[in-house]
């Protein structure tokens, strides 16, 4: 296995957010996360991404491992519940064992910058010290909208910018990732990038890896700064000769 494919596997958020998920589904996900490539016990994915109710299952199965537990929370995939309710969901996810929270930014507030910042600040406070991935849902935005939500999320203290929920609007695209990477380059601090939504082929993943290296530096992509949210992608990466 070449170095780039191994890196991409280490940067995966292995994801299961199905309506029919149960404890058995999450247990199997965690088993795969711990040994994504047969006979390569030195190689694990970065995180599993699950619904908050499954955080305790993942925590028990991954105890002592380097694989992190991420939860899609805060009203995922649509931030249409009252803010107080969404904040309670984030706090509950952290209390349940989430080490990372993937939270959709409310794009409905694009024309209300003060209200947008208030929501983002509340999200940062609710996440506390855990990693907060701000989901921009780039497929539903204009380039100007992507820049606005990216800059606001960075200003509020987001640890990662994530392209998409993978549910509903179009997912990641080269043009959207290029815009987000450009905003990260000018962030003035370290902020990660999670490419999510429709990334299923190894070639797509390697193209995104090459793109961020051009914009952010050859050594920039690591599991602490670069993630790809996918499940089917792992099969493609393992199957590559």
Phi, psi and omega in degrees: 000130182285165187296322181293320178293321177297320178297316180299321177296318179294338181264005182283138161261098181289122197241138170218108181229044180276153179294333183262009180302144173220184184300324179294322177299315183288324177299315179296322177299316181293321176301316179293324180296326183284333178217074184292335178241123181307134177067019174238075183288350177277354189241117176231163174282170181286317186202162163253143179243118188223170172292150183305326182295344180260002179302317179297324177297312179296319181300318180292318184287330185259010183307127178084355181266164179276350181291128184269160181253117177249144178236134171277116192212189178068032181094008179309135003266358180236122182277059184257357175282162176304147183304316182302321179292318180295322178294320177299323179295321178296313180299319179296323178296317178297316180297330181280351177119005178295133174262346178217143176235128178259112190233129181285131174284139183282093182291346176294349181257019180303325181267008178230073188301325180293317179293322177300312181295325178297318178294318180294319177297321179294324177296315179300317180295319181291323179290331179062234184270357179280163182289126179253119175258114180273117182270118185274338187053062187299332181292347179256007188238155167283165174306319178295322178294321176301313181298318183295313181290324177297312182295320179295319180294319176298315181298328181277352176103019177301143178272331177222151164251130183243138187289320194202156171283336187079008181229111177105257183296163177306148183275215183297149173218153178304320182294319180292318179297322178298319179294314181297317179299321178296321178293323179293323180299330180257016187288334182081001175204171181280118175229134183274172180230128173244117177270119186217145176106097173082012179270101186238340185255144180301322180297321177299315181296317180292328177294318177295321178299315178297321181297313183290331176295321179295316185278322191246352176119146185299326183262004185295315185289114172219169179299341178275348183234341187225129178225154169234124179269111185195165170235309181297333182299325181302316179301318180294319181293320180290325183284341181300138180291000000 
